[in-house]
Amino acid sequence: YIDDTSGVSKELDEQVRDEVNRLGIPEMLKRGDSVRFATYKLSDSFFVNSKEETLAPGGPTDLYNIPLNWALEKGSAKAASSVATSLFNALAQNTERSNRIVLVFSDGVENSDLADFYKNPPKKEKYGELLGKLTTQRPLPPLNGVDVRWYCPKTAVAADAIDASKNFWEAVLKQTGAWQVKMVY
């Protein structure tokens, strides 16, 4: 899940490709597993923009580059978007799949009519109230058994907003039943 709201920089492109390579997709295919690889753009809050490929054992091991290249296309930046609504839309896809690994590339800073983490970074005592606001347009789906790995690209956002965003999203994702939540900021 790629937050392309600010466009796609060279650094974001490299970070995403490095983390996808660490997944070891060719090794999974050699073991005889099939892999469904889907990418989602988080710049559009109300629609699920995605592209996917199913990779079969014995087939080409680099087909994941098709959805990856699509997600990393250089696009124009948007002034504001709802990371939450986009993320919840994308997370609601494939909920029936077991062994799901979700990679999120975003600073996690909500900037919408729902909340503005730039001006009001999330405070722990207000997480429930804030989540209530963020789920008014799209509920947060259950993440039972999902392995979530969230990577924050380098950004010029103030450190307190980044730290508050990280802590908020980690708490929210863990309460939905995610098997593991790893935040790399």
MIFIZA-976492 format. One record per residue: x, y, z of N, C-alpha, C in turn. Coordinates in nm, 2 decimals, m for minus. Layout:
BEGIN
@neast->X; nnorth->Y; nup->Z; caeast->X; canorth->Y; caup->Z; ceast->X; cnorth->Y; cup->Z
...
//
This chain:
BEGIN
@neast->0.09; nnorth->m0.12; nup->0.00; caeast->0.00; canorth->0.00; caup->0.00; ceast->0.09; cnorth->0.12; cup->0.00
@neast->0.08; nnorth->0.20; nup->m0.11; caeast->0.18; canorth->0.31; caup->m0.12; ceast->0.10; cnorth->0.44; cup->m0.12
@neast->0.14; nnorth->0.52; nup->m0.02; caeast->0.09; canorth->0.66; caup->m0.01; ceast->0.16; cnorth->0.75; cup->m0.11
@neast->0.09; nnorth->0.76; nup->m0.22; caeast->0.15; canorth->0.84; caup->m0.33; ceast->0.09; cnorth->0.99; cup->m0.33
@neast->0.04; nnorth->1.03; nup->m0.22; caeast->m0.03; canorth->1.16; caup->m0.21; ceast->0.07; cnorth->1.27; cup->m0.25
@neast->0.19; nnorth->1.26; nup->m0.20; caeast->0.30; canorth->1.36; caup->m0.23; ceast->0.37; cnorth->1.33; cup->m0.36
@neast->0.32; nnorth->1.24; nup->m0.44; caeast->0.40; canorth->1.19; caup->m0.55; ceast->0.49; cnorth->1.08; cup->m0.52
@neast->0.56; nnorth->1.03; nup->m0.61; caeast->0.66; canorth->0.92; caup->m0.59; ceast->0.80; cnorth->0.97; cup->m0.61
@neast->0.88; nnorth->0.98; nup->m0.51; caeast->1.01; canorth->1.02; caup->m0.52; ceast->1.10; cnorth->0.90; cup->m0.55
@neast->1.22; nnorth->0.93; nup->m0.59; caeast->1.32; canorth->0.83; caup->m0.62; ceast->1.35; cnorth->0.74; cup->m0.49
@neast->1.35; nnorth->0.81; nup->m0.38; caeast->1.38; canorth->0.74; caup->m0.25; ceast->1.26; cnorth->0.65; cup->m0.21
@neast->1.14; nnorth->0.69; nup->m0.23; caeast->1.02; canorth->0.61; caup->m0.21; ceast->1.03; cnorth->0.49; cup->m0.30
@neast->1.05; nnorth->0.51; nup->m0.43; caeast->1.06; canorth->0.40; caup->m0.52; ceast->1.16; cnorth->0.30; cup->m0.48
@neast->1.28; nnorth->0.34; nup->m0.44; caeast->1.39; canorth->0.25; caup->m0.40; ceast->1.35; cnorth->0.18; cup->m0.27
@neast->1.29; nnorth->0.25; nup->m0.18; caeast->1.25; canorth->0.18; caup->m0.05; ceast->1.15; cnorth->0.07; cup->m0.07
@neast->1.05; nnorth->0.10; nup->m0.15; caeast->0.95; canorth->0.00; caup->m0.18; ceast->1.01; cnorth->m0.12; cup->m0.25
@neast->1.09; nnorth->m0.10; nup->m0.35; caeast->1.15; canorth->m0.21; caup->m0.42; ceast->1.24; cnorth->m0.29; cup->m0.33
@neast->1.31; nnorth->m0.23; nup->m0.25; caeast->1.40; canorth->m0.30; caup->m0.15; ceast->1.32; cnorth->m0.39; cup->m0.06
@neast->1.21; nnorth->m0.34; nup->0.00; caeast->1.13; canorth->m0.41; caup->0.09; ceast->1.06; cnorth->m0.53; cup->0.02
@neast->1.01; nnorth->m0.51; nup->m0.10; caeast->0.95; canorth->m0.61; caup->m0.18; ceast->1.05; cnorth->m0.72; cup->m0.21
@neast->1.17; nnorth->m0.69; nup->m0.24; caeast->1.27; canorth->m0.79; caup->m0.27; ceast->1.30; cnorth->m0.87; cup->m0.14
@neast->1.29; nnorth->m0.81; nup->m0.03; caeast->1.32; canorth->m0.88; caup->0.10; ceast->1.21; cnorth->m0.98; cup->0.13
@neast->1.10; nnorth->m0.97; nup->0.07; caeast->0.99; canorth->m1.07; caup->0.09; ceast->1.03; cnorth->m1.21; cup->0.04
@neast->1.12; nnorth->m1.21; nup->m0.06; caeast->1.17; canorth->m1.34; caup->m0.11; ceast->1.07; cnorth->m1.42; cup->m0.19
@neast->1.00; nnorth->m1.35; nup->m0.28; caeast->0.90; canorth->m1.41; caup->m0.37; ceast->0.95; cnorth->m1.52; cup->m0.45
@neast->1.07; nnorth->m1.50; nup->m0.52; caeast->1.12; canorth->m1.62; caup->m0.60; ceast->1.14; cnorth->m1.74; cup->m0.51
@neast->1.18; nnorth->m1.73; nup->m0.39; caeast->1.20; canorth->m1.84; caup->m0.30; ceast->1.07; cnorth->m1.91; cup->m0.27
@neast->0.96; nnorth->m1.83; nup->m0.25; caeast->0.83; canorth->m1.88; caup->m0.22; ceast->0.78; cnorth->m1.97; cup->m0.34
@neast->0.80; nnorth->m1.92; nup->m0.46; caeast->0.76; canorth->m1.99; caup->m0.58; ceast->0.84; cnorth->m2.12; cup->m0.59
@neast->0.97; nnorth->m2.12; nup->m0.56; caeast->1.05; canorth->m2.24; caup->m0.57; ceast->1.00; cnorth->m2.35; cup->m0.47
@neast->0.95; nnorth->m2.30; nup->m0.36; caeast->0.89; canorth->m2.40; caup->m0.26; ceast->0.76; cnorth->m2.46; cup->m0.30
@neast->0.70; nnorth->m2.40; nup->m0.41; caeast->0.58; canorth->m2.45; caup->m0.46; ceast->0.46; cnorth->m2.37; cup->m0.42
@neast->0.48; nnorth->m2.26; nup->m0.35; caeast->0.37; canorth->m2.17; caup->m0.31; ceast->0.33; cnorth->m2.08; cup->m0.43
@neast->0.20; nnorth->m2.05; nup->m0.44; caeast->0.16; canorth->m1.95; caup->m0.53; ceast->0.15; cnorth->m1.82; cup->m0.45
@neast->0.17; nnorth->m1.71; nup->m0.51; caeast->0.18; canorth->m1.58; caup->m0.45; ceast->0.08; cnorth->m1.48; cup->m0.52
@neast->0.00; nnorth->m1.42; nup->m0.44; caeast->m0.09; canorth->m1.32; caup->m0.50; ceast->m0.03; cnorth->m1.19; cup->m0.45
@neast->0.01; nnorth->m1.10; nup->m0.55; caeast->0.08; canorth->m0.98; caup->m0.52; ceast->m0.01; cnorth->m0.86; cup->m0.57
@neast->m0.06; nnorth->m0.78; nup->m0.48; caeast->m0.14; canorth->m0.67; caup->m0.51; ceast->m0.08; cnorth->m0.54; cup->m0.46
@neast->m0.09; nnorth->m0.43; nup->m0.54; caeast->m0.05; canorth->m0.30; caup->m0.49; ceast->m0.17; cnorth->m0.21; cup->m0.49
@neast->m0.17; nnorth->m0.12; nup->m0.40; caeast->m0.27; canorth->m0.02; caup->m0.38; ceast->m0.21; cnorth->0.12; cup->m0.37
@neast->m0.27; nnorth->0.21; nup->m0.44; caeast->m0.24; canorth->0.35; caup->m0.43; ceast->m0.33; cnorth->0.42; cup->m0.32
@neast->m0.27; nnorth->0.48; nup->m0.23; caeast->m0.35; canorth->0.54; caup->m0.12; ceast->m0.39; cnorth->0.69; cup->m0.14
@neast->m0.36; nnorth->0.74; nup->m0.26; caeast->m0.39; canorth->0.88; caup->m0.29; ceast->m0.54; cnorth->0.91; cup->m0.32
@neast->m0.61; nnorth->0.81; nup->m0.34; caeast->m0.76; canorth->0.82; caup->m0.37; ceast->m0.83; cnorth->0.76; cup->m0.26
@neast->m0.90; nnorth->0.85; nup->m0.18; caeast->m0.96; canorth->0.80; caup->m0.06; ceast->m1.09; cnorth->0.72; cup->m0.08
@neast->m1.16; nnorth->0.74; nup->m0.18; caeast->m1.29; canorth->0.68; caup->m0.19; ceast->m1.30; cnorth->0.56; cup->m0.29
@neast->m1.19; nnorth->0.54; nup->m0.37; caeast->m1.19; canorth->0.43; caup->m0.46; ceast->m1.07; cnorth->0.34; cup->m0.43
@neast->m1.08; nnorth->0.22; nup->m0.46; caeast->m0.96; canorth->0.13; caup->m0.44; ceast->m0.89; cnorth->0.12; cup->m0.57
@neast->m0.78; nnorth->0.19; nup->m0.58; caeast->m0.69; canorth->0.18; caup->m0.70; ceast->m0.59; cnorth->0.07; cup->m0.68
@neast->m0.60; nnorth->m0.04; nup->m0.75; caeast->m0.51; canorth->m0.15; caup->m0.73; ceast->m0.48; cnorth->m0.22; cup->m0.86
@neast->m0.37; nnorth->m0.29; nup->m0.85; caeast->m0.33; canorth->m0.38; caup->m0.96; ceast->m0.27; cnorth->m0.50; cup->m0.90
@neast->m0.30; nnorth->m0.62; nup->m0.96; caeast->m0.25; canorth->m0.74; caup->m0.90; ceast->m0.21; cnorth->m0.85; cup->m1.00
@neast->m0.12; nnorth->m0.94; nup->m0.96; caeast->m0.08; canorth->m1.05; caup->m1.03; ceast->m0.08; cnorth->m1.17; cup->m0.94
@neast->m0.11; nnorth->m1.29; nup->m0.99; caeast->m0.10; canorth->m1.41; caup->m0.92; ceast->0.02; cnorth->m1.48; cup->m0.98
@neast->0.12; nnorth->m1.51; nup->m0.90; caeast->0.24; canorth->m1.58; caup->m0.95; ceast->0.23; cnorth->m1.73; cup->m0.91
@neast->0.25; nnorth->m1.81; nup->m1.01; caeast->0.24; canorth->m1.95; caup->m0.99; ceast->0.38; cnorth->m2.02; cup->m0.99
@neast->0.39; nnorth->m2.13; nup->m0.91; caeast->0.52; canorth->m2.20; caup->m0.91; ceast->0.56; cnorth->m2.24; cup->m1.05
@neast->0.69; nnorth->m2.22; nup->m1.08; caeast->0.74; canorth->m2.26; caup->m1.21; ceast->0.72; cnorth->m2.16; cup->m1.32
@neast->0.65; nnorth->m2.05; nup->m1.29; caeast->0.62; canorth->m1.94; caup->m1.38; ceast->0.73; cnorth->m1.83; cup->m1.36
@neast->0.71; nnorth->m1.72; nup->m1.43; caeast->0.80; canorth->m1.61; caup->m1.42; ceast->0.80; cnorth->m1.56; cup->m1.27
@neast->0.92; nnorth->m1.53; nup->m1.22; caeast->0.92; canorth->m1.49; caup->m1.08; ceast->0.92; cnorth->m1.33; cup->m1.07
@neast->0.92; nnorth->m1.26; nup->m1.18; caeast->0.93; canorth->m1.11; caup->m1.17; ceast->0.80; cnorth->m1.05; cup->m1.21
@neast->0.69; nnorth->m1.12; nup->m1.22; caeast->0.56; canorth->m1.06; caup->m1.26; ceast->0.51; cnorth->m0.96; cup->m1.16
@neast->0.56; nnorth->m0.97; nup->m1.04; caeast->0.52; canorth->m0.87; caup->m0.94; ceast->0.56; cnorth->m0.73; cup->m0.98
@neast->0.66; nnorth->m0.72; nup->m1.07; caeast->0.70; canorth->m0.59; caup->m1.12; ceast->0.59; cnorth->m0.51; cup->m1.19
@neast->0.49; nnorth->m0.59; nup->m1.25; caeast->0.38; canorth->m0.52; caup->m1.32; ceast->0.30; cnorth->m0.43; cup->m1.23
@neast->0.24; nnorth->m0.49; nup->m1.12; caeast->0.17; canorth->m0.40; caup->m1.03; ceast->0.26; cnorth->m0.30; cup->m0.95
@neast->0.38; nnorth->m0.34; nup->m0.93; caeast->0.48; canorth->m0.25; caup->m0.86; ceast->0.51; cnorth->m0.13; cup->m0.94
@neast->0.54; nnorth->m0.15; nup->m1.07; caeast->0.57; canorth->m0.04; caup->m1.16; ceast->0.44; cnorth->0.05; cup->m1.17
@neast->0.33; nnorth->m0.01; nup->m1.17; caeast->0.20; canorth->0.08; caup->m1.18; ceast->0.19; cnorth->0.16; cup->m1.06
@neast->0.21; nnorth->0.10; nup->m0.94; caeast->0.19; canorth->0.18; caup->m0.81; ceast->0.30; cnorth->0.29; cup->m0.80
@neast->0.41; nnorth->0.27; nup->m0.86; caeast->0.52; canorth->0.37; caup->m0.84; ceast->0.53; cnorth->0.47; cup->m0.96
@neast->0.43; nnorth->0.47; nup->m1.04; caeast->0.43; canorth->0.57; caup->m1.15; ceast->0.45; cnorth->0.71; cup->m1.09
@neast->0.52; nnorth->0.79; nup->m1.16; caeast->0.53; canorth->0.93; caup->m1.11; ceast->0.40; cnorth->1.00; cup->m1.14
@neast->0.34; nnorth->1.05; nup->m1.04; caeast->0.21; canorth->1.12; caup->m1.05; ceast->0.22; cnorth->1.25; cup->m0.98
@neast->0.12; nnorth->1.33; nup->m1.00; caeast->0.12; canorth->1.46; caup->m0.93; ceast->0.07; cnorth->1.45; cup->m0.79
@neast->0.13; nnorth->1.54; nup->m0.71; caeast->0.09; canorth->1.54; caup->m0.56; ceast->m0.05; cnorth->1.60; cup->m0.54
@neast->m0.11; nnorth->1.56; nup->m0.43; caeast->m0.24; canorth->1.61; caup->m0.39; ceast->m0.21; cnorth->1.70; cup->m0.27
@neast->m0.30; nnorth->1.80; nup->m0.25; caeast->m0.28; canorth->1.89; caup->m0.14; ceast->m0.32; cnorth->1.83; cup->m0.01
@neast->m0.42; nnorth->1.74; nup->m0.01; caeast->m0.46; canorth->1.68; caup->0.12; ceast->m0.54; cnorth->1.55; cup->0.08
@neast->m0.53; nnorth->1.45; nup->0.17; caeast->m0.60; canorth->1.33; caup->0.15; ceast->m0.62; cnorth->1.26; cup->0.28
@neast->m0.71; nnorth->1.16; nup->0.28; caeast->m0.74; canorth->1.09; caup->0.40; ceast->m0.66; cnorth->0.96; cup->0.39
@neast->m0.55; nnorth->0.95; nup->0.46; caeast->m0.47; canorth->0.82; caup->0.47; ceast->m0.56; cnorth->0.71; cup->0.53
@neast->m0.64; nnorth->0.75; nup->0.63; caeast->m0.72; canorth->0.65; caup->0.70; ceast->m0.83; cnorth->0.59; cup->0.60
@neast->m0.90; nnorth->0.67; nup->0.53; caeast->m1.01; canorth->0.61; caup->0.44; ceast->m0.95; cnorth->0.53; cup->0.33
@neast->m0.84; nnorth->0.58; nup->0.27; caeast->m0.77; canorth->0.50; caup->0.17; ceast->m0.72; cnorth->0.37; cup->0.23
@neast->m0.65; nnorth->0.37; nup->0.34; caeast->m0.60; canorth->0.25; caup->0.40; ceast->m0.71; cnorth->0.15; cup->0.44
@neast->m0.82; nnorth->0.20; nup->0.50; caeast->m0.92; canorth->0.11; caup->0.53; ceast->m0.99; cnorth->0.05; cup->0.41
@neast->m1.00; nnorth->0.12; nup->0.30; caeast->m1.05; canorth->0.07; caup->0.18; ceast->m0.96; cnorth->m0.05; cup->0.13
@neast->m0.83; nnorth->m0.02; nup->0.13; caeast->m0.73; canorth->m0.12; caup->0.08; ceast->m0.73; cnorth->m0.24; cup->0.17
@neast->m0.73; nnorth->m0.22; nup->0.30; caeast->m0.72; canorth->m0.33; caup->0.40; ceast->m0.85; cnorth->m0.42; cup->0.39
@neast->m0.96; nnorth->m0.36; nup->0.35; caeast->m1.08; canorth->m0.44; caup->0.34; ceast->m1.08; cnorth->m0.54; cup->0.22
@neast->m0.98; nnorth->m0.52; nup->0.13; caeast->m0.97; canorth->m0.62; caup->0.02; ceast->m0.89; cnorth->m0.74; cup->0.07
@neast->m0.93; nnorth->m0.85; nup->0.02; caeast->m0.86; canorth->m0.98; caup->0.04; ceast->m0.86; cnorth->m1.02; cup->0.19
@neast->m0.97; nnorth->m0.98; nup->0.26; caeast->m0.97; canorth->m1.02; caup->0.40; ceast->m0.99; cnorth->m1.17; cup->0.42
@neast->m1.04; nnorth->m1.24; nup->0.32; caeast->m1.05; canorth->m1.38; caup->0.33; ceast->m0.92; cnorth->m1.46; cup->0.31
@neast->m0.82; nnorth->m1.39; nup->0.27; caeast->m0.69; canorth->m1.45; caup->0.24; ceast->m0.61; cnorth->m1.48; cup->0.37
@neast->m0.56; nnorth->m1.60; nup->0.39; caeast->m0.47; canorth->m1.62; caup->0.50; ceast->m0.33; cnorth->m1.59; cup->0.46
@neast->m0.24; nnorth->m1.59; nup->0.56; caeast->m0.10; canorth->m1.56; caup->0.53; ceast->m0.08; cnorth->m1.43; cup->0.46
@neast->m0.15; nnorth->m1.33; nup->0.49; caeast->m0.14; canorth->m1.20; caup->0.43; ceast->m0.03; cnorth->m1.12; cup->0.49
@neast->0.06; nnorth->m1.07; nup->0.41; caeast->0.16; canorth->m0.97; caup->0.45; ceast->0.12; cnorth->m0.84; cup->0.39
@neast->0.11; nnorth->m0.74; nup->0.47; caeast->0.07; canorth->m0.61; caup->0.42; ceast->0.19; cnorth->m0.51; cup->0.44
@neast->0.24; nnorth->m0.45; nup->0.34; caeast->0.34; canorth->m0.35; caup->0.35; ceast->0.28; cnorth->m0.22; cup->0.32
@neast->0.29; nnorth->m0.12; nup->0.42; caeast->0.24; canorth->0.01; caup->0.40; ceast->0.36; cnorth->0.11; cup->0.40
@neast->0.35; nnorth->0.19; nup->0.29; caeast->0.46; canorth->0.30; caup->0.28; ceast->0.39; cnorth->0.43; cup->0.29
@neast->0.39; nnorth->0.49; nup->0.41; caeast->0.33; canorth->0.62; caup->0.43; ceast->0.38; cnorth->0.68; cup->0.56
@neast->0.38; nnorth->0.81; nup->0.56; caeast->0.42; canorth->0.88; caup->0.69; ceast->0.30; cnorth->0.87; cup->0.79
@neast->0.18; nnorth->0.83; nup->0.75; caeast->0.07; canorth->0.81; caup->0.84; ceast->0.01; cnorth->0.93; cup->0.89
@neast->0.05; nnorth->1.05; nup->0.83; caeast->m0.01; canorth->1.17; caup->0.87; ceast->m0.14; cnorth->1.20; cup->0.80
@neast->m0.25; nnorth->1.19; nup->0.87; caeast->m0.38; canorth->1.22; caup->0.82; ceast->m0.39; cnorth->1.37; cup->0.80
@neast->m0.44; nnorth->1.41; nup->0.68; caeast->m0.46; canorth->1.55; caup->0.65; ceast->m0.59; cnorth->1.56; cup->0.57
@neast->m0.70; nnorth->1.57; nup->0.64; caeast->m0.83; canorth->1.57; caup->0.57; ceast->m0.93; cnorth->1.64; cup->0.66
@neast->m1.06; nnorth->1.64; nup->0.61; caeast->m1.16; canorth->1.70; caup->0.69; ceast->m1.19; cnorth->1.62; cup->0.82
@neast->m1.15; nnorth->1.49; nup->0.82; caeast->m1.17; canorth->1.41; caup->0.93; ceast->m1.07; cnorth->1.44; cup->1.05
@neast->m0.95; nnorth->1.47; nup->1.02; caeast->m0.84; canorth->1.50; caup->1.12; ceast->m0.72; cnorth->1.57; cup->1.05
@neast->m0.65; nnorth->1.64; nup->1.12; caeast->m0.53; canorth->1.71; caup->1.07; ceast->m0.41; cnorth->1.68; cup->1.17
@neast->m0.34; nnorth->1.57; nup->1.14; caeast->m0.23; canorth->1.54; caup->1.23; ceast->m0.11; cnorth->1.64; cup->1.23
@neast->m0.11; nnorth->1.73; nup->1.13; caeast->0.00; canorth->1.83; caup->1.12; ceast->m0.03; cnorth->1.93; cup->1.24
@neast->m0.15; nnorth->1.97; nup->1.25; caeast->m0.19; canorth->2.07; caup->1.35; ceast->m0.22; cnorth->2.01; cup->1.49
@neast->m0.28; nnorth->1.89; nup->1.48; caeast->m0.32; canorth->1.82; caup->1.61; ceast->m0.28; cnorth->1.67; cup->1.60
@neast->m0.15; nnorth->1.65; nup->1.63; caeast->m0.10; canorth->1.51; caup->1.64; ceast->m0.18; cnorth->1.43; cup->1.74
@neast->m0.21; nnorth->1.30; nup->1.71; caeast->m0.29; canorth->1.22; caup->1.79; ceast->m0.23; cnorth->1.20; cup->1.93
@neast->m0.32; nnorth->1.21; nup->2.03; caeast->m0.28; canorth->1.19; caup->2.17; ceast->m0.35; cnorth->1.06; cup->2.22
@neast->m0.27; nnorth->0.98; nup->2.30; caeast->m0.31; canorth->0.85; caup->2.34; ceast->m0.45; cnorth->0.85; cup->2.40
@neast->m0.48; nnorth->0.95; nup->2.49; caeast->m0.61; canorth->0.95; caup->2.56; ceast->m0.72; cnorth->0.98; cup->2.46
@neast->m0.69; nnorth->1.02; nup->2.34; caeast->m0.80; canorth->1.05; caup->2.24; ceast->m0.81; cnorth->0.96; cup->2.12
@neast->m0.73; nnorth->0.84; nup->2.13; caeast->m0.73; canorth->0.75; caup->2.02; ceast->m0.87; cnorth->0.70; cup->1.98
@neast->m0.95; nnorth->0.66; nup->2.08; caeast->m1.08; canorth->0.61; caup->2.05; ceast->m1.17; cnorth->0.71; cup->1.98
@neast->m1.17; nnorth->0.83; nup->2.03; caeast->m1.24; canorth->0.94; caup->1.97; ceast->m1.20; cnorth->0.97; cup->1.83
@neast->m1.06; nnorth->0.97; nup->1.81; caeast->m1.01; canorth->1.00; caup->1.68; ceast->m1.04; cnorth->0.88; cup->1.58
@neast->m1.03; nnorth->0.76; nup->1.63; caeast->m1.06; canorth->0.65; caup->1.54; ceast->m1.21; cnorth->0.65; cup->1.50
@neast->m1.29; nnorth->0.69; nup->1.59; caeast->m1.44; canorth->0.71; caup->1.56; ceast->m1.46; cnorth->0.81; cup->1.44
@neast->m1.38; nnorth->0.92; nup->1.44; caeast->m1.39; canorth->1.02; caup->1.34; ceast->m1.34; cnorth->0.96; cup->1.20
@neast->m1.23; nnorth->0.89; nup->1.21; caeast->m1.16; canorth->0.84; caup->1.09; ceast->m1.24; cnorth->0.72; cup->1.03
@neast->m1.33; nnorth->0.66; nup->1.10; caeast->m1.40; canorth->0.55; caup->1.05; ceast->m1.55; cnorth->0.59; cup->1.01
@neast->m1.57; nnorth->0.72; nup->1.00; caeast->m1.71; canorth->0.76; caup->0.96; ceast->m1.74; cnorth->0.73; cup->0.81
@neast->m1.63; nnorth->0.74; nup->0.73; caeast->m1.65; canorth->0.71; caup->0.59; ceast->m1.62; cnorth->0.57; cup->0.55
@neast->m1.54; nnorth->0.50; nup->0.63; caeast->m1.51; canorth->0.36; caup->0.60; ceast->m1.46; cnorth->0.29; cup->0.72
@neast->m1.53; nnorth->0.18; nup->0.76; caeast->m1.49; canorth->0.11; caup->0.88; ceast->m1.35; cnorth->0.05; cup->0.87
@neast->m1.28; nnorth->0.03; nup->0.98; caeast->m1.15; canorth->m0.04; caup->0.98; ceast->m1.18; cnorth->m0.19; cup->0.98
@neast->m1.14; nnorth->m0.26; nup->0.88; caeast->m1.17; canorth->m0.41; caup->0.88; ceast->m1.09; cnorth->m0.48; cup->0.98
@neast->m1.14; nnorth->m0.60; nup->1.02; caeast->m1.06; canorth->m0.69; caup->1.11; ceast->m0.93; cnorth->m0.73; cup->1.03
@neast->m0.82; nnorth->m0.75; nup->1.10; caeast->m0.70; canorth->m0.79; caup->1.05; ceast->m0.64; cnorth->m0.92; cup->1.11
@neast->m0.73; nnorth->m1.00; nup->1.15; caeast->m0.69; canorth->m1.13; caup->1.22; ceast->m0.59; cnorth->m1.20; cup->1.13
@neast->m0.48; nnorth->m1.23; nup->1.19; caeast->m0.37; canorth->m1.31; caup->1.13; ceast->m0.29; cnorth->m1.23; cup->1.03
@neast->m0.31; nnorth->m1.10; nup->1.01; caeast->m0.23; canorth->m1.03; caup->0.91; ceast->m0.10; cnorth->m0.98; cup->0.97
@neast->0.00; nnorth->m0.99; nup->0.89; caeast->0.14; canorth->m0.94; caup->0.93; ceast->0.15; cnorth->m0.80; cup->0.86
@neast->0.15; nnorth->m0.69; nup->0.94; caeast->0.15; canorth->m0.55; caup->0.89; ceast->0.29; cnorth->m0.50; cup->0.91
@neast->0.35; nnorth->m0.45; nup->0.81; caeast->0.49; canorth->m0.39; caup->0.82; ceast->0.47; cnorth->m0.25; cup->0.76
@neast->0.49; nnorth->m0.15; nup->0.84; caeast->0.46; canorth->m0.01; caup->0.80; ceast->0.60; cnorth->0.06; cup->0.79
@neast->0.62; nnorth->0.12; nup->0.68; caeast->0.75; canorth->0.19; caup->0.65; ceast->0.72; cnorth->0.34; cup->0.63
@neast->0.79; nnorth->0.42; nup->0.70; caeast->0.77; canorth->0.57; caup->0.68; ceast->0.89; cnorth->0.62; cup->0.59
@neast->0.85; nnorth->0.67; nup->0.47; caeast->0.96; canorth->0.73; caup->0.39; ceast->1.01; cnorth->0.85; cup->0.45
@neast->1.13; nnorth->0.90; nup->0.42; caeast->1.18; canorth->1.02; caup->0.47; ceast->1.09; cnorth->1.13; cup->0.43
@neast->1.06; nnorth->1.22; nup->0.53; caeast->0.97; canorth->1.33; caup->0.50; ceast->1.01; cnorth->1.45; cup->0.58
@neast->0.96; nnorth->1.57; nup->0.54; caeast->0.99; canorth->1.69; caup->0.61; ceast->0.89; cnorth->1.72; cup->0.72
@neast->0.80; nnorth->1.63; nup->0.75; caeast->0.70; canorth->1.65; caup->0.85; ceast->0.77; cnorth->1.65; cup->0.99
@neast->0.71; nnorth->1.74; nup->1.08; caeast->0.77; canorth->1.76; caup->1.21; ceast->0.78; cnorth->1.62; cup->1.29
@neast->0.88; nnorth->1.60; nup->1.36; caeast->0.91; canorth->1.48; caup->1.43; ceast->0.79; cnorth->1.44; cup->1.53
@neast->0.74; nnorth->1.54; nup->1.59; caeast->0.63; canorth->1.51; caup->1.69; ceast->0.50; cnorth->1.46; cup->1.62
@neast->0.47; nnorth->1.51; nup->1.50; caeast->0.36; canorth->1.46; caup->1.42; ceast->0.39; cnorth->1.32; cup->1.37
@neast->0.51; nnorth->1.29; nup->1.33; caeast->0.55; canorth->1.16; caup->1.28; ceast->0.54; cnorth->1.06; cup->1.40
@neast->0.60; nnorth->1.09; nup->1.51; caeast->0.59; canorth->1.00; caup->1.63; ceast->0.45; cnorth->0.97; cup->1.67
@neast->0.37; nnorth->1.08; nup->1.68; caeast->0.23; canorth->1.06; caup->1.72; ceast->0.16; cnorth->0.97; cup->1.62
@neast->0.18; nnorth->0.99; nup->1.49; caeast->0.11; canorth->0.91; caup->1.39; ceast->0.15; cnorth->0.77; cup->1.40
@neast->0.28; nnorth->0.74; nup->1.42; caeast->0.33; canorth->0.61; caup->1.43; ceast->0.27; cnorth->0.54; cup->1.55
@neast->0.26; nnorth->0.60; nup->1.66; caeast->0.21; canorth->0.54; caup->1.78; ceast->0.06; cnorth->0.52; cup->1.77
@neast->m0.01; nnorth->0.61; nup->1.70; caeast->m0.16; canorth->0.59; caup->1.68; ceast->m0.18; cnorth->0.47; cup->1.59
@neast->m0.12; nnorth->0.47; nup->1.47; caeast->m0.14; canorth->0.36; caup->1.38; ceast->m0.10; cnorth->0.22; cup->1.44
@neast->0.00; nnorth->0.22; nup->1.51; caeast->0.04; canorth->0.09; caup->1.57; ceast->m0.06; cnorth->0.04; cup->1.67
@neast->m0.11; nnorth->0.13; nup->1.75; caeast->m0.22; canorth->0.09; caup->1.85; ceast->m0.34; cnorth->0.05; cup->1.78
@neast->m0.38; nnorth->0.12; nup->1.68; caeast->m0.51; canorth->0.09; caup->1.60; ceast->m0.50; cnorth->m0.04; cup->1.53
@neast->m0.39; nnorth->m0.07; nup->1.46; caeast->m0.37; canorth->m0.19; caup->1.39; ceast->m0.37; cnorth->m0.31; cup->1.48
@neast->m0.30; nnorth->m0.30; nup->1.59; caeast->m0.29; canorth->m0.41; caup->1.69; ceast->m0.43; cnorth->m0.44; cup->1.75
@neast->m0.51; nnorth->m0.34; nup->1.77; caeast->m0.64; canorth->m0.37; caup->1.83; ceast->m0.74; cnorth->m0.44; cup->1.73
@neast->m0.70; nnorth->m0.44; nup->1.60; caeast->m0.79; canorth->m0.51; caup->1.51; ceast->m0.76; cnorth->m0.66; cup->1.49
@neast->m0.66; nnorth->m0.71; nup->1.56; caeast->m0.63; canorth->m0.85; caup->1.56; ceast->m0.52; cnorth->m0.88; cup->1.47
@neast->m0.44; nnorth->m0.79; nup->1.42; caeast->m0.32; canorth->m0.81; caup->1.34; ceast->m0.23; cnorth->m0.91; cup->1.42
@neast->m0.18; nnorth->m1.01; nup->1.34; caeast->m0.09; canorth->m1.10; caup->1.40; ceast->0.04; cnorth->m1.03; cup->1.45
@neast->0.09; nnorth->m0.95; nup->1.37; caeast->0.21; canorth->m0.87; caup->1.40; ceast->0.20; cnorth->m0.73; cup->1.33
@neast->0.25; nnorth->m0.63; nup->1.40; caeast->0.26; canorth->m0.50; caup->1.35; ceast->0.40; cnorth->m0.45; cup->1.37
@neast->0.47; nnorth->m0.42; nup->1.27; caeast->0.61; canorth->m0.37; caup->1.28; ceast->0.61; cnorth->m0.23; cup->1.21
@neast->0.64; nnorth->m0.13; nup->1.29; caeast->0.65; canorth->0.00; caup->1.24; ceast->0.80; cnorth->0.04; cup->1.23
@neast->0.84; nnorth->0.08; nup->1.10; caeast->0.97; canorth->0.12; caup->1.08; ceast->0.97; cnorth->0.26; cup->1.03
@neast->1.01; nnorth->0.35; nup->1.13; caeast->1.01; canorth->0.49; caup->1.10; ceast->1.15; cnorth->0.54; cup->1.11
//
